[in-house]
Amino acid sequence: MIERSLFREDHDIWRATVRRFVEEEIVPFHSQWEHDGIVPRELWLKAGEMGLLCCTVPEEYGGLGLDYLFDVVVFEELWRVGASGPGFLIHTDLVATYIRSFGTEEQKRHWLPKMVRGEAIGSLGMTEPHAGSDLKAVRTQAIRDGNDFVVNGQKVFISNGQLCDVVVLATKTDSSAGASGITLFLVESNRPGFARGRNLEKLGMKAQDTSELYFENVRVPSSNMLGGEGQGFGLMMTKLPQERLAQAIRSATVTETVIEWTVDYTAERKAFGQTIADFQNTQFVLADLKARATMARVFTDKCIDLFQRGKLDPVDAAMAKLVTSELHCEAVDKCLQLFGGWGYMWEYPISRAYADARVVKIAGGSVEVMKMIIAREMFKGRLTPRAKRD
Ligand SMILES: Cc1cc2nc3c(=O)[nH]c(=O)nc-3n(C[C@H](O)[C@H](O)[C@H](O)COP(=O)(O)OP(=O)(O)OC[C@H]3O[C@@H](n4cnc5c(N)ncnc54)[C@H](O)[C@@H]3O)c2cc1C
């Protein structure tokens, strides 16, 4: 078996700490949070106290200044038990990263320490009812008015939407300019005119709050701009490989986990005088998944390594997300099948994993968009420009 070689001893010690936290503070309560449709704020505070949020934020901004693998350990430990409720990944890997990378000194000093402590929860507001995959089509407007911008518009499917204190918001400051008219702002949820819509009912990830957000004449000072005016699209593009890598880490981890659950279950469960594992079909299904899960893990770990060295390109990240998310969905389906009727019962983690999985082929860039990115690179300069096709 190929051993993972990314982690050092300090990462392993950290993993043990995170695992204990997850087992004690999350696993026993997750079912209740699924009923509630949200996790409590206290969990964020406890996670902050333990150092689980935004591990890489430098000490000068209140963080621990650790390497990316410490964040990876947190994500993996959550996915390992199917804890899809806490929206730590969006908060840590996206919102805090945007602020660190593009924020002014003042923005960093204001938000990062609170985000590390779990006192401020972050959301990423890109998707709109009419603009998801095609991000440059966002319509939320930010119109300059003196030293302020006035924001009007609507976002949808926003993770941490009910809990968030700050949103990295994609707006149009020039609605005639397409991608070059997009500007990012940090918008606080206590600004007049900001409203949360309902907590959306989802197929899976039921303990995570996902919401519509409304902006009606929300006045934000120009000092809340993240990056320069008209630079939003370019900034978002630079962070997409990291987002896709995080999705690949999720899918690689869940795939391995559901295979383990299914090996354990089928080795015990009996039918026709033998265990389910004794059927050659069971062995073949699981062996096939195991082989591909190992490939997925090795490739994902390679991408983590490249990312740490600043060398992960968008095509490799797209390949990682494409292959791992498709495998993830196939694995939960095939494993659930081997659980029979029990696999369909919510009390069995495989059932939740099945429901949670479906989003991975859609959010953070659909599998079709991943294929488009890969194909563009393959046919570089050799495809007919859109204008000529139309
Ligand atoms: C649970 C959940 C959480 C989310 N969290 C967030 C969040 O925190 N912040 C945020 O901003 N967004 C979030 N999203 C939104 C997510 O990123 C979008 O759903 C995703 O980008 C797809 O956009 P869309 O839903 O508008 O689908 P559309 O863009 O309407 O696409 C629909 C389908 O059309 C096909 N398609 C689209 N483009 C192409 C193409 N170029 N070629 C071929 N086929 C194509 C694909 O099959 C795609 O699934 C979340 C979504 C979900 C479900």
The ligand as a Tripos MOL2 file, in Angstrom:
@<TRIPOS>MOLECULE
LIG
   53    58     1     0     0
SMALL
NO_CHARGES

@<TRIPOS>ATOM
      1 C1        -24.9570   23.2260   -0.8400 C.3       1 LIG1
      2 C2        -24.4030   24.3310   -1.6890 C.ar      1 LIG1
      3 C3        -23.5500   25.2500   -1.1190 C.ar      1 LIG1
      4 C4        -23.0560   26.3160   -1.8920 C.ar      1 LIG1
      5 N1        -22.2810   27.2710   -1.2900 N.ar      1 LIG1
      6 C5        -21.9660   28.3860   -1.9750 C.ar      1 LIG1
      7 C6        -21.3090   29.4770   -1.3230 C.ar      1 LIG1
      8 O1        -20.9790   29.4210   -0.1340 O.2       1 LIG1
      9 N2        -21.0620   30.5940   -2.0480 N.ar      1 LIG1
     10 C7        -21.4130   30.6990   -3.3620 C.ar      1 LIG1
     11 O2        -21.1640   31.7450   -3.9470 O.2       1 LIG1
     12 N3        -22.0230   29.6770   -4.0110 N.ar      1 LIG1
     13 C8        -22.3160   28.5350   -3.3500 C.ar      1 LIG1
     14 N4        -22.9620   27.5080   -3.9900 N.ar      1 LIG1
     15 C9        -23.3010   27.6450   -5.3880 C.3       1 LIG1
     16 C10       -22.5120   26.7500   -6.3360 C.3       1 LIG1
     17 O3        -21.1750   27.1670   -6.4370 O.3       1 LIG1
     18 C11       -23.2720   26.7620   -7.6670 C.3       1 LIG1
     19 O4        -24.4620   25.9950   -7.4550 O.3       1 LIG1
     20 C12       -22.4730   26.2140   -8.8100 C.3       1 LIG1
     21 O5        -21.4380   27.0900   -9.1540 O.3       1 LIG1
     22 C13       -23.3510   25.9780  -10.0630 C.3       1 LIG1
     23 O6        -24.0880   27.1270  -10.3640 O.3       1 LIG1
     24 P1        -25.6720   27.0130  -10.5730 P.3       1 LIG1
     25 O7        -26.2580   26.2740   -9.4250 O.co2     1 LIG1
     26 O8        -26.2170   28.3580  -10.8680 O.co2     1 LIG1
     27 O9        -25.8490   26.0870  -11.8530 O.3       1 LIG1
     28 P2        -25.8480   26.5770  -13.3710 P.3       1 LIG1
     29 O10       -24.7470   27.5090  -13.6370 O.co2     1 LIG1
     30 O11       -27.2420   26.9940  -13.7190 O.co2     1 LIG1
     31 O12       -25.5360   25.2100  -14.1010 O.3       1 LIG1
     32 C14       -26.4730   24.1250  -14.0840 C.3       1 LIG1
     33 C15       -25.8440   22.9450  -14.7590 C.3       1 LIG1
     34 O13       -25.5820   23.2810  -16.1210 O.3       1 LIG1
     35 C16       -24.4330   22.6150  -16.5870 C.3       1 LIG1
     36 N5        -23.4240   23.5900  -17.0330 N.ar      1 LIG1
     37 C17       -23.1660   24.8270  -16.5330 C.ar      1 LIG1
     38 N6        -22.1720   25.4140  -17.2040 N.ar      1 LIG1
     39 C18       -21.7820   24.5510  -18.1670 C.ar      1 LIG1
     40 C19       -20.7980   24.5760  -19.1920 C.ar      1 LIG1
     41 N7        -19.9800   25.6230  -19.3460 N.pl3     1 LIG1
     42 N8        -20.6760   23.4840  -20.0120 N.ar      1 LIG1
     43 C20       -21.4990   22.4270  -19.8580 C.ar      1 LIG1
     44 N9        -22.4460   22.3480  -18.9100 N.ar      1 LIG1
     45 C21       -22.5970   23.3880  -18.0740 C.ar      1 LIG1
     46 C22       -23.8940   21.7980  -15.3830 C.3       1 LIG1
     47 O14       -24.4290   20.4890  -15.4440 O.3       1 LIG1
     48 C23       -24.4800   22.5370  -14.2000 C.3       1 LIG1
     49 O15       -24.5690   21.7160  -13.0500 O.3       1 LIG1
     50 C24       -23.4190   26.4150   -3.2540 C.ar      1 LIG1
     51 C25       -24.2510   25.4550   -3.8310 C.ar      1 LIG1
     52 C26       -24.7540   24.4260   -3.0700 C.ar      1 LIG1
     53 C27       -25.6920   23.4420   -3.7210 C.3       1 LIG1
@<TRIPOS>BOND
     1     1     2 1
     2     2     3 ar
     3     2    52 ar
     4     3     4 ar
     5     4     5 ar
     6     4    50 ar
     7     5     6 ar
     8     6     7 ar
     9     6    13 1
    10     7     8 2
    11     7     9 ar
    12     9    10 ar
    13    10    11 2
    14    10    12 ar
    15    12    13 ar
    16    13    14 ar
    17    14    15 1
    18    14    50 ar
    19    15    16 1
    20    16    17 1
    21    16    18 1
    22    18    19 1
    23    18    20 1
    24    20    21 1
    25    20    22 1
    26    22    23 1
    27    23    24 1
    28    24    25 2
    29    24    26 1
    30    24    27 1
    31    27    28 1
    32    28    29 2
    33    28    30 1
    34    28    31 1
    35    31    32 1
    36    32    33 1
    37    33    34 1
    38    33    48 1
    39    34    35 1
    40    35    36 1
    41    35    46 1
    42    36    37 ar
    43    36    45 ar
    44    37    38 ar
    45    38    39 ar
    46    39    40 ar
    47    39    45 ar
    48    40    41 1
    49    40    42 ar
    50    42    43 ar
    51    43    44 ar
    52    44    45 ar
    53    46    47 1
    54    46    48 1
    55    48    49 1
    56    50    51 ar
    57    51    52 ar
    58    52    53 1
@<TRIPOS>SUBSTRUCTURE
     1 LIG1         1 GROUP 0 **** ****
